[in-house]
Amino acid sequence: MMLRSAFLALVLAGCTTPPSQEPQQSTTGCDLKVEFASIGTGIDRAVLEKVDALLSGDKGVSTIGRERWGREGEITLCVATRSEADAARLFNGVKAIFPAKTEKPLRVETRAGQSYQAPVALP
């Protein structure tokens, strides 16, 4: 919950610094976690559909948990994978689906510490 608040605070502050590419130990209990946040306009449902399609058709995925946490469709996908290699591969697949710039906050991370937040397009 605290990570989600910090993530949203950075987005609302207009932080344009790219996320660190240095691996850091994740505090998530998920092998792969994908967050779809909103700033008053709902989440990017098209990206959610693409991520769902990628994950649901992958043999490296054991389970997908869905935690809804906001009023505008905000959701976190918590993915259990068969191996750390599957989580890393899927991290790259999800990252490739994210748009180059977005008005809807998108984030993906692995338990091993890979983390990426799609750059926010400034109005």
N, CA, C and O atoms as a GROMACS GRO file, in nm:
protein
  492
    1MET      N    1   0.082  -0.119   0.000
    1MET     CA    2   0.000   0.000   0.000
    1MET      C    3   0.087   0.125   0.000
    1MET      O    4   0.057   0.223  -0.069
    2MET      N    5   0.196   0.121   0.079
    2MET     CA    6   0.285   0.235   0.086
    2MET      C    7   0.354   0.258  -0.048
    2MET      O    8   0.373   0.373  -0.088
    3LEU      N    9   0.393   0.149  -0.117
    3LEU     CA   10   0.455   0.162  -0.249
    3LEU      C   11   0.360   0.226  -0.348
    3LEU      O   12   0.398   0.310  -0.428
    4ARG      N   13   0.234   0.184  -0.341
    4ARG     CA   14   0.134   0.238  -0.432
    4ARG      C   15   0.118   0.388  -0.409
    4ARG      O   16   0.108   0.464  -0.505
    5SER      N   17   0.115   0.431  -0.283
    5SER     CA   18   0.102   0.573  -0.250
    5SER      C   19   0.222   0.651  -0.299
    5SER      O   20   0.208   0.761  -0.353
    6ALA      N   21   0.341   0.596  -0.280
    6ALA     CA   22   0.462   0.663  -0.326
    6ALA      C   23   0.463   0.674  -0.478
    6ALA      O   24   0.501   0.777  -0.533
    7PHE      N   25   0.422   0.567  -0.546
    7PHE     CA   26   0.414   0.564  -0.692
    7PHE      C   27   0.319   0.673  -0.741
    7PHE      O   28   0.353   0.748  -0.833
    8LEU      N   29   0.202   0.682  -0.682
    8LEU     CA   30   0.103   0.780  -0.722
    8LEU      C   31   0.152   0.922  -0.693
    8LEU      O   32   0.129   1.013  -0.772
    9ALA      N   33   0.220   0.942  -0.580
    9ALA     CA   34   0.273   1.074  -0.545
    9ALA      C   35   0.375   1.120  -0.648
    9ALA      O   36   0.376   1.237  -0.686
   10LEU      N   37   0.461   1.029  -0.694
   10LEU     CA   38   0.560   1.064  -0.796
   10LEU      C   39   0.492   1.103  -0.926
   10LEU      O   40   0.532   1.200  -0.991
   11VAL      N   41   0.391   1.028  -0.963
   11VAL     CA   42   0.320   1.057  -1.088
   11VAL      C   43   0.250   1.191  -1.078
   11VAL      O   44   0.257   1.272  -1.171
   12LEU      N   45   0.181   1.216  -0.966
   12LEU     CA   46   0.109   1.340  -0.949
   12LEU      C   47   0.203   1.460  -0.942
   12LEU      O   48   0.165   1.571  -0.981
   13ALA      N   49   0.323   1.440  -0.894
   13ALA     CA   50   0.420   1.549  -0.885
   13ALA      C   51   0.483   1.579  -1.021
   13ALA      O   52   0.558   1.676  -1.034
   14GLY      N   53   0.452   1.498  -1.121
   14GLY     CA   54   0.506   1.521  -1.254
   14GLY      C   55   0.651   1.478  -1.267
   14GLY      O   56   0.726   1.535  -1.346
   15CYS      N   57   0.689   1.380  -1.191
   15CYS     CA   58   0.826   1.331  -1.196
   15CYS      C   59   0.855   1.274  -1.334
   15CYS      O   60   0.787   1.184  -1.381
   16THR      N   61   0.957   1.329  -1.399
   16THR     CA   62   0.992   1.282  -1.532
   16THR      C   63   1.126   1.210  -1.535
   16THR      O   64   1.175   1.172  -1.641
   17THR      N   65   1.184   1.190  -1.418
   17THR     CA   66   1.310   1.116  -1.412
   17THR      C   67   1.284   0.971  -1.444
   17THR      O   68   1.195   0.910  -1.384
   18PRO      N   69   1.360   0.912  -1.538
   18PRO     CA   70   1.336   0.772  -1.571
   18PRO      C   71   1.367   0.683  -1.452
   18PRO      O   72   1.457   0.713  -1.373
   19PRO      N   73   1.292   0.574  -1.438
   19PRO     CA   74   1.316   0.485  -1.327
   19PRO      C   75   1.454   0.422  -1.335
   19PRO      O   76   1.510   0.404  -1.443
   20SER      N   77   1.508   0.391  -1.221
   20SER     CA   78   1.640   0.329  -1.214
   20SER      C   79   1.637   0.193  -1.281
   20SER      O   80   1.543   0.116  -1.264
   21GLN      N   81   1.741   0.164  -1.357
   21GLN     CA   82   1.752   0.034  -1.420
   21GLN      C   83   1.833  -0.063  -1.334
   21GLN      O   84   1.854  -0.178  -1.371
   22GLU      N   85   1.879  -0.015  -1.219
   22GLU     CA   86   1.955  -0.098  -1.126
   22GLU      C   87   1.861  -0.194  -1.056
   22GLU      O   88   1.759  -0.150  -1.001
   23PRO      N   89   1.891  -0.324  -1.055
   23PRO     CA   90   1.807  -0.418  -0.982
   23PRO      C   91   1.807  -0.387  -0.832
   23PRO      O   92   1.912  -0.363  -0.772
   24GLN      N   93   1.690  -0.388  -0.775
   24GLN     CA   94   1.674  -0.372  -0.632
   24GLN      C   95   1.580  -0.480  -0.585
   24GLN      O   96   1.490  -0.520  -0.658
   25GLN      N   97   1.599  -0.527  -0.465
   25GLN     CA   98   1.514  -0.634  -0.414
   25GLN      C   99   1.371  -0.582  -0.400
   25GLN      O  100   1.348  -0.480  -0.334
   26SER      N  101   1.278  -0.650  -0.458
   26SER     CA  102   1.137  -0.611  -0.453
   26SER      C  103   1.075  -0.653  -0.321
   26SER      O  104   1.114  -0.753  -0.262
   27THR      N  105   0.978  -0.575  -0.277
   27THR     CA  106   0.905  -0.611  -0.156
   27THR      C  107   0.774  -0.683  -0.191
   27THR      O  108   0.696  -0.716  -0.103
   28THR      N  109   0.753  -0.706  -0.319
   28THR     CA  110   0.629  -0.770  -0.362
   28THR      C  111   0.629  -0.919  -0.328
   28THR      O  112   0.735  -0.982  -0.324
   29GLY      N  113   0.513  -0.973  -0.304
   29GLY     CA  114   0.499  -1.117  -0.282
   29GLY      C  115   0.468  -1.188  -0.412
   29GLY      O  116   0.437  -1.307  -0.411
   30CYS      N  117   0.475  -1.119  -0.524
   30CYS     CA  118   0.443  -1.174  -0.655
   30CYS      C  119   0.572  -1.197  -0.733
   30CYS      O  120   0.669  -1.122  -0.718
   31ASP      N  121   0.574  -1.302  -0.815
   31ASP     CA  122   0.689  -1.322  -0.903
   31ASP      C  123   0.695  -1.209  -1.006
   31ASP      O  124   0.803  -1.161  -1.041
   32LEU      N  125   0.578  -1.167  -1.053
   32LEU     CA  126   0.564  -1.056  -1.148
   32LEU      C  127   0.443  -0.976  -1.104
   32LEU      O  128   0.335  -1.032  -1.084
   33LYS      N  129   0.459  -0.846  -1.091
   33LYS     CA  130   0.348  -0.760  -1.051
   33LYS      C  131   0.331  -0.651  -1.156
   33LYS      O  132   0.428  -0.587  -1.196
   34VAL      N  133   0.208  -0.631  -1.202
   34VAL     CA  134   0.177  -0.528  -1.302
   34VAL      C  135   0.069  -0.438  -1.244
   34VAL      O  136  -0.039  -0.485  -1.209
   35GLU      N  137   0.099  -0.308  -1.233
   35GLU     CA  138   0.006  -0.212  -1.175
   35GLU      C  139  -0.051  -0.118  -1.281
   35GLU      O  140   0.022  -0.065  -1.365
   36PHE      N  141  -0.182  -0.100  -1.275
   36PHE     CA  142  -0.253  -0.008  -1.362
   36PHE      C  143  -0.319   0.096  -1.272
   36PHE      O  144  -0.415   0.065  -1.201
   37ALA      N  145  -0.267   0.219  -1.274
   37ALA     CA  146  -0.319   0.325  -1.188
   37ALA      C  147  -0.395   0.427  -1.274
   37ALA      O  148  -0.403   0.415  -1.396
   38SER      N  149  -0.451   0.526  -1.206
   38SER     CA  150  -0.531   0.627  -1.274
   38SER      C  151  -0.508   0.763  -1.209
   38SER      O  152  -0.482   0.773  -1.089
   39ILE      N  153  -0.518   0.865  -1.290
   39ILE     CA  154  -0.514   1.002  -1.238
   39ILE      C  155  -0.644   1.070  -1.282
   39ILE      O  156  -0.643   1.164  -1.361
   40GLY      N  157  -0.754   1.022  -1.230
   40GLY     CA  158  -0.883   1.084  -1.256
   40GLY      C  159  -0.950   1.048  -1.387
   40GLY      O  160  -1.058   1.100  -1.416
   41THR      N  161  -0.890   0.961  -1.469
   41THR     CA  162  -0.951   0.929  -1.598
   41THR      C  163  -0.960   0.779  -1.625
   41THR      O  164  -0.982   0.738  -1.739
   42GLY      N  165  -0.943   0.699  -1.524
   42GLY     CA  166  -0.948   0.554  -1.543
   42GLY      C  167  -0.814   0.498  -1.590
   42GLY      O  168  -0.720   0.572  -1.619
   43ILE      N  169  -0.808   0.367  -1.595
   43ILE     CA  170  -0.684   0.300  -1.634
   43ILE      C  171  -0.677   0.282  -1.785
   43ILE      O  172  -0.775   0.306  -1.856
   44ASP      N  173  -0.562   0.241  -1.833
   44ASP     CA  174  -0.545   0.212  -1.976
   44ASP      C  175  -0.596   0.069  -2.000
   44ASP      O  176  -0.519  -0.027  -1.990
   45ARG      N  177  -0.722   0.057  -2.032
   45ARG     CA  178  -0.786  -0.074  -2.049
   45ARG      C  179  -0.730  -0.150  -2.171
   45ARG      O  180  -0.724  -0.272  -2.169
   46ALA      N  181  -0.690  -0.078  -2.274
   46ALA     CA  182  -0.634  -0.145  -2.392
   46ALA      C  183  -0.504  -0.217  -2.356
   46ALA      O  184  -0.481  -0.329  -2.400
   47VAL      N  185  -0.421  -0.153  -2.275
   47VAL     CA  186  -0.296  -0.216  -2.232
   47VAL      C  187  -0.327  -0.333  -2.139
   47VAL      O  188  -0.263  -0.438  -2.148
   48LEU      N  189  -0.425  -0.317  -2.050
   48LEU     CA  190  -0.464  -0.426  -1.961
   48LEU      C  191  -0.507  -0.548  -2.042
   48LEU      O  192  -0.470  -0.661  -2.010
   49GLU      N  193  -0.585  -0.527  -2.146
   49GLU     CA  194  -0.630  -0.639  -2.232
   49GLU      C  195  -0.512  -0.709  -2.299
   49GLU      O  196  -0.510  -0.831  -2.307
   50LYS      N  197  -0.415  -0.631  -2.346
   50LYS     CA  198  -0.297  -0.689  -2.410
   50LYS      C  199  -0.212  -0.768  -2.310
   50LYS      O  200  -0.163  -0.876  -2.342
   51VAL      N  201  -0.196  -0.714  -2.190
   51VAL     CA  202  -0.119  -0.783  -2.086
   51VAL      C  203  -0.192  -0.911  -2.046
   51VAL      O  204  -0.129  -1.016  -2.030
   52ASP      N  205  -0.324  -0.904  -2.029
   52ASP     CA  206  -0.404  -1.024  -1.997
   52ASP      C  207  -0.384  -1.132  -2.104
   52ASP      O  208  -0.368  -1.249  -2.071
   53ALA      N  209  -0.386  -1.092  -2.230
   53ALA     CA  210  -0.369  -1.188  -2.340
   53ALA      C  211  -0.230  -1.252  -2.335
   53ALA      O  212  -0.216  -1.373  -2.354
   54LEU      N  213  -0.129  -1.171  -2.310
   54LEU     CA  214   0.008  -1.223  -2.300
   54LEU      C  215   0.019  -1.325  -2.187
   54LEU      O  216   0.074  -1.434  -2.205
   55LEU      N  217  -0.032  -1.289  -2.070
   55LEU     CA  218  -0.017  -1.374  -1.952
   55LEU      C  219  -0.103  -1.499  -1.959
   55LEU      O  220  -0.058  -1.608  -1.922
   56SER      N  221  -0.226  -1.486  -2.006
   56SER     CA  222  -0.317  -1.601  -2.005
   56SER      C  223  -0.275  -1.709  -2.104
   56SER      O  224  -0.312  -1.825  -2.088
   57GLY      N  225  -0.200  -1.672  -2.205
   57GLY     CA  226  -0.157  -1.771  -2.303
   57GLY      C  227  -0.017  -1.824  -2.280
   57GLY      O  228   0.036  -1.896  -2.365
   58ASP      N  229   0.045  -1.790  -2.168
   58ASP     CA  230   0.185  -1.828  -2.145
   58ASP      C  231   0.196  -1.948  -2.052
   58ASP      O  232   0.135  -1.951  -1.945
   59LYS      N  233   0.274  -2.048  -2.094
   59LYS     CA  234   0.291  -2.170  -2.015
   59LYS      C  235   0.376  -2.150  -1.891
   59LYS      O  236   0.379  -2.236  -1.803
   60GLY      N  237   0.447  -2.036  -1.882
   60GLY     CA  238   0.529  -2.005  -1.764
   60GLY      C  239   0.449  -1.947  -1.650
   60GLY      O  240   0.504  -1.927  -1.541
   61VAL      N  241   0.320  -1.919  -1.672
   61VAL     CA  242   0.234  -1.860  -1.569
   61VAL      C  243   0.161  -1.969  -1.493
   61VAL      O  244   0.095  -2.054  -1.553
   62SER      N  245   0.174  -1.968  -1.360
   62SER     CA  246   0.100  -2.063  -1.276
   62SER      C  247  -0.038  -2.009  -1.241
   62SER      O  248  -0.139  -2.076  -1.264
   63THR      N  249  -0.041  -1.886  -1.185
   63THR     CA  250  -0.167  -1.822  -1.147
   63THR      C  251  -0.157  -1.671  -1.168
   63THR      O  252  -0.047  -1.615  -1.172
   64ILE      N  253  -0.272  -1.608  -1.180
   64ILE     CA  254  -0.279  -1.462  -1.190
   64ILE      C  255  -0.383  -1.414  -1.089
   64ILE      O  256  -0.501  -1.446  -1.100
   65GLY      N  257  -0.338  -1.338  -0.990
   65GLY     CA  258  -0.429  -1.277  -0.894
   65GLY      C  259  -0.461  -1.136  -0.939
   65GLY      O  260  -0.378  -1.069  -1.000
   66ARG      N  261  -0.583  -1.091  -0.910
   66ARG     CA  262  -0.626  -0.958  -0.950
   66ARG      C  263  -0.674  -0.883  -0.827
   66ARG      O  264  -0.774  -0.920  -0.766
   67GLU      N  265  -0.601  -0.778  -0.790
   67GLU     CA  266  -0.639  -0.695  -0.675
   67GLU      C  267  -0.692  -0.561  -0.725
   67GLU      O  268  -0.616  -0.478  -0.775
   68ARG      N  269  -0.820  -0.541  -0.710
   68ARG     CA  270  -0.880  -0.413  -0.748
   68ARG      C  271  -0.869  -0.321  -0.627
   68ARG      O  272  -0.903  -0.361  -0.515
   69TRP      N  273  -0.821  -0.197  -0.649
   69TRP     CA  274  -0.796  -0.112  -0.534
   69TRP      C  275  -0.840   0.033  -0.551
   69TRP      O  276  -0.813   0.114  -0.463
   70GLY      N  277  -0.904   0.068  -0.658
   70GLY     CA  278  -0.944   0.208  -0.676
   70GLY      C  279  -1.086   0.221  -0.727
   70GLY      O  280  -1.155   0.123  -0.754
   71ARG      N  281  -1.127   0.345  -0.741
   71ARG     CA  282  -1.263   0.376  -0.787
   71ARG      C  283  -1.271   0.386  -0.939
   71ARG      O  284  -1.381   0.391  -0.995
   72GLU      N  285  -1.158   0.390  -1.006
   72GLU     CA  286  -1.157   0.412  -1.150
   72GLU      C  287  -1.100   0.292  -1.226
   72GLU      O  288  -1.047   0.307  -1.336
   73GLY      N  289  -1.112   0.174  -1.165
   73GLY     CA  290  -1.065   0.054  -1.232
   73GLY      C  291  -0.922   0.014  -1.198
   73GLY      O  292  -0.870  -0.081  -1.255
   74GLU      N  293  -0.858   0.088  -1.107
   74GLU     CA  294  -0.720   0.056  -1.071
   74GLU      C  295  -0.710  -0.090  -1.029
   74GLU      O  296  -0.795  -0.143  -0.957
   75ILE      N  297  -0.604  -0.154  -1.076
   75ILE     CA  298  -0.587  -0.296  -1.051
   75ILE      C  299  -0.439  -0.332  -1.050
   75ILE      O  300  -0.358  -0.270  -1.120
   76THR      N  301  -0.406  -0.431  -0.971
   76THR     CA  302  -0.271  -0.488  -0.970
   76THR      C  303  -0.283  -0.635  -1.002
   76THR      O  304  -0.360  -0.708  -0.939
   77LEU      N  305  -0.207  -0.680  -1.100
   77LEU     CA  306  -0.200  -0.822  -1.134
   77LEU      C  307  -0.082  -0.881  -1.060
   77LEU      O  308   0.030  -0.830  -1.069
   78CYS      N  309  -0.106  -0.988  -0.986
   78CYS     CA  310   0.000  -1.057  -0.912
   78CYS      C  311   0.016  -1.194  -0.976
   78CYS      O  312  -0.071  -1.281  -0.964
   79VAL      N  313   0.128  -1.212  -1.045
   79VAL     CA  314   0.149  -1.332  -1.126
   79VAL      C  315   0.249  -1.425  -1.059
   79VAL      O  316   0.359  -1.384  -1.023
   80ALA      N  317   0.208  -1.550  -1.044
   80ALA     CA  318   0.301  -1.655  -0.999
   80ALA      C  319   0.351  -1.724  -1.125
   80ALA      O  320   0.273  -1.766  -1.211
   81THR      N  321   0.484  -1.736  -1.135
   81THR     CA  322   0.543  -1.800  -1.252
   81THR      C  323   0.610  -1.931  -1.211
   81THR      O  324   0.635  -1.955  -1.093
   82ARG      N  325   0.637  -2.014  -1.309
   82ARG     CA  326   0.699  -2.144  -1.283
   82ARG      C  327   0.847  -2.130  -1.248
   82ARG      O  328   0.903  -2.216  -1.180
   83SER      N  329   0.912  -2.022  -1.294
   83SER     CA  330   1.053  -2.002  -1.264
   83SER      C  331   1.086  -1.853  -1.266
   83SER      O  332   1.008  -1.771  -1.316
   84GLU      N  333   1.202  -1.820  -1.212
   84GLU     CA  334   1.248  -1.681  -1.216
   84GLU      C  335   1.275  -1.638  -1.360
   84GLU      O  336   1.255  -1.522  -1.396
   85ALA      N  337   1.321  -1.732  -1.443
   85ALA     CA  338   1.344  -1.703  -1.585
   85ALA      C  339   1.213  -1.668  -1.655
   85ALA      O  340   1.210  -1.579  -1.740
   86ASP      N  341   1.104  -1.736  -1.619
   86ASP     CA  342   0.974  -1.703  -1.676
   86ASP      C  343   0.932  -1.562  -1.635
   86ASP      O  344   0.882  -1.486  -1.717
   87ALA      N  345   0.954  -1.527  -1.508
   87ALA     CA  346   0.919  -1.393  -1.460
   87ALA      C  347   0.999  -1.287  -1.536
   87ALA      O  348   0.943  -1.184  -1.576
   88ALA      N  349   1.128  -1.309  -1.557
   88ALA     CA  350   1.212  -1.214  -1.630
   88ALA      C  351   1.167  -1.200  -1.775
   88ALA      O  352   1.161  -1.090  -1.829
   89ARG      N  353   1.135  -1.311  -1.839
   89ARG     CA  354   1.088  -1.310  -1.977
   89ARG      C  355   0.955  -1.235  -1.989
   89ARG      O  356   0.936  -1.154  -2.080
   90LEU      N  357   0.864  -1.262  -1.896
   90LEU     CA  358   0.734  -1.195  -1.898
   90LEU      C  359   0.747  -1.046  -1.865
   90LEU      O  360   0.674  -0.964  -1.920
   91PHE      N  361   0.840  -1.012  -1.776
   91PHE     CA  362   0.868  -0.871  -1.746
   91PHE      C  363   0.900  -0.798  -1.877
   91PHE      O  364   0.844  -0.692  -1.904
   92ASN      N  365   0.989  -0.855  -1.957
   92ASN     CA  366   1.026  -0.793  -2.084
   92ASN      C  367   0.908  -0.787  -2.181
   92ASN      O  368   0.893  -0.690  -2.255
   93GLY      N  369   0.823  -0.890  -2.179
   93GLY     CA  370   0.706  -0.891  -2.265
   93GLY      C  371   0.606  -0.783  -2.227
   93GLY      O  372   0.552  -0.714  -2.313
   94VAL      N  373   0.582  -0.768  -2.097
   94VAL     CA  374   0.488  -0.665  -2.049
   94VAL      C  375   0.546  -0.526  -2.078
   94VAL      O  376   0.475  -0.438  -2.126
   95LYS      N  377   0.673  -0.508  -2.049
   95LYS     CA  378   0.739  -0.379  -2.074
   95LYS      C  379   0.726  -0.339  -2.221
   95LYS      O  380   0.705  -0.222  -2.251
   96ALA      N  381   0.737  -0.436  -2.311
   96ALA     CA  382   0.725  -0.408  -2.455
   96ALA      C  383   0.583  -0.366  -2.493
   96ALA      O  384   0.564  -0.294  -2.592
   97ILE      N  385   0.483  -0.409  -2.417
   97ILE     CA  386   0.344  -0.372  -2.444
   97ILE      C  387   0.316  -0.228  -2.402
   97ILE      O  388   0.235  -0.160  -2.464
   98PHE      N  389   0.383  -0.182  -2.296
   98PHE     CA  390   0.360  -0.046  -2.247
   98PHE      C  391   0.392   0.055  -2.356
   98PHE      O  392   0.489   0.038  -2.431
   99PRO      N  393   0.312   0.163  -2.366
   99PRO     CA  394   0.341   0.267  -2.465
   99PRO      C  395   0.467   0.344  -2.428
   99PRO      O  396   0.509   0.344  -2.312
  100ALA      N  397   0.528   0.411  -2.527
  100ALA     CA  398   0.650   0.490  -2.503
  100ALA      C  399   0.624   0.602  -2.403
  100ALA      O  400   0.711   0.633  -2.321
  101LYS      N  401   0.507   0.662  -2.408
  101LYS     CA  402   0.464   0.766  -2.312
  101LYS      C  403   0.317   0.740  -2.284
  101LYS      O  404   0.242   0.698  -2.371
  102THR      N  405   0.277   0.767  -2.161
  102THR     CA  406   0.139   0.738  -2.122
  102THR      C  407   0.084   0.846  -2.030
  102THR      O  408   0.160   0.909  -1.956
  103GLU      N  409  -0.045   0.865  -2.034
  103GLU     CA  410  -0.113   0.953  -1.938
  103GLU      C  411  -0.171   0.871  -1.824
  103GLU      O  412  -0.218   0.926  -1.725
  104LYS      N  413  -0.167   0.740  -1.839
  104LYS     CA  414  -0.220   0.647  -1.740
  104LYS      C  415  -0.102   0.571  -1.678
  104LYS      O  416  -0.034   0.497  -1.750
  105PRO      N  417  -0.076   0.587  -1.549
  105PRO     CA  418   0.040   0.523  -1.487
  105PRO      C  419   0.040   0.370  -1.501
  105PRO      O  420  -0.058   0.303  -1.470
  106LEU      N  421   0.154   0.319  -1.548
  106LEU     CA  422   0.173   0.175  -1.569
  106LEU      C  423   0.307   0.136  -1.509
  106LEU      O  424   0.407   0.205  -1.527
  107ARG      N  425   0.309   0.023  -1.437
  107ARG     CA  426   0.432  -0.022  -1.373
  107ARG      C  427   0.437  -0.174  -1.374
  107ARG      O  428   0.334  -0.240  -1.358
  108VAL      N  429   0.558  -0.229  -1.392
  108VAL     CA  430   0.579  -0.373  -1.387
  108VAL      C  431   0.705  -0.398  -1.306
  108VAL      O  432   0.802  -0.323  -1.317
  109GLU      N  433   0.704  -0.503  -1.224
  109GLU     CA  434   0.823  -0.539  -1.148
  109GLU      C  435   0.824  -0.688  -1.121
  109GLU      O  436   0.722  -0.756  -1.126
  110THR      N  437   0.946  -0.739  -1.093
  110THR     CA  438   0.961  -0.879  -1.057
  110THR      C  439   1.007  -0.891  -0.913
  110THR      O  440   1.058  -0.795  -0.855
  111ARG      N  441   0.990  -1.008  -0.858
  111ARG     CA  442   1.037  -1.035  -0.722
  111ARG      C  443   1.189  -1.020  -0.716
  111ARG      O  444   1.244  -0.982  -0.612
  112ALA      N  445   1.257  -1.049  -0.827
  112ALA     CA  446   1.403  -1.041  -0.832
  112ALA      C  447   1.456  -0.898  -0.836
  112ALA      O  448   1.576  -0.876  -0.820
  113GLY      N  449   1.367  -0.801  -0.855
  113GLY     CA  450   1.408  -0.660  -0.849
  113GLY      C  451   1.403  -0.583  -0.979
  113GLY      O  452   1.432  -0.464  -0.979
  114GLN      N  453   1.367  -0.646  -1.090
  114GLN     CA  454   1.350  -0.571  -1.214
  114GLN      C  455   1.228  -0.482  -1.196
  114GLN      O  456   1.126  -0.525  -1.142
  115SER      N  457   1.237  -0.358  -1.240
  115SER     CA  458   1.127  -0.264  -1.224
  115SER      C  459   1.126  -0.165  -1.339
  115SER      O  460   1.231  -0.115  -1.381
  116TYR      N  461   1.006  -0.136  -1.390
  116TYR     CA  462   0.992  -0.039  -1.498
  116TYR      C  463   0.859   0.033  -1.483
  116TYR      O  464   0.756  -0.029  -1.459
  117GLN      N  465   0.864   0.165  -1.498
  117GLN     CA  466   0.744   0.248  -1.497
  117GLN      C  467   0.741   0.322  -1.628
  117GLN      O  468   0.838   0.390  -1.663
  118ALA      N  469   0.632   0.311  -1.703
  118ALA     CA  470   0.620   0.380  -1.831
  118ALA      C  471   0.628   0.530  -1.808
  118ALA      O  472   0.565   0.582  -1.716
  119PRO      N  473   0.706   0.602  -1.889
  119PRO     CA  474   0.718   0.747  -1.873
  119PRO      C  475   0.583   0.816  -1.890
  119PRO      O  476   0.504   0.780  -1.978
  120VAL      N  477   0.558   0.914  -1.805
  120VAL     CA  478   0.431   0.986  -1.808
  120VAL      C  479   0.442   1.101  -1.909
  120VAL      O  480   0.537   1.180  -1.906
  121ALA      N  481   0.344   1.109  -1.997
  121ALA     CA  482   0.336   1.220  -2.093
  121ALA      C  483   0.281   1.342  -2.022
  121ALA      O  484   0.176   1.336  -1.958
  122LEU      N  485   0.350   1.450  -2.033
  122LEU     CA  486   0.304   1.574  -1.969
  122LEU      C  487   0.204   1.642  -2.059
  122LEU      O  488   0.219   1.644  -2.181
  123PRO      N  489   0.099   1.700  -1.998
  123PRO     CA  490  -0.006   1.766  -2.079
  123PRO      C  491   0.044   1.888  -2.151
  123PRO      O  492  -0.033   1.953  -2.222
   0.00000   0.00000   0.00000
